[in-house]
Amino acid sequence: MTRTADPKPPATRTTKPAAPATTKAPAPPAKAECEIVSNAGNCYNAGQFCRKADLGRSTHAGNGRMIHCRLDGTQPRWQY
């Protein structure tokens, strides 16, 4: 009796599905510390009107930059 090798099943390849690309969102900027806030409690930004009581004062804008309350013509505005 002659023995023959059992036929091998065809090799199958299994691949792992590609992991989804993860993009890390940039860290949010540090919250600005606004020394002077609007009546609604928000930070001011350059170009906005400021109160006449704030003329000559400075604070940090919502983006963290320093702004100053100065006259722009006849109206006080926050300016860099």
Secondary structure, DSSP 8 states (H G I E B T S, - for coil): ----------------------------------SSB-TTS-B--TTSB--GGGTT-EEE-TTS-EEEEEEETTEEEEE-
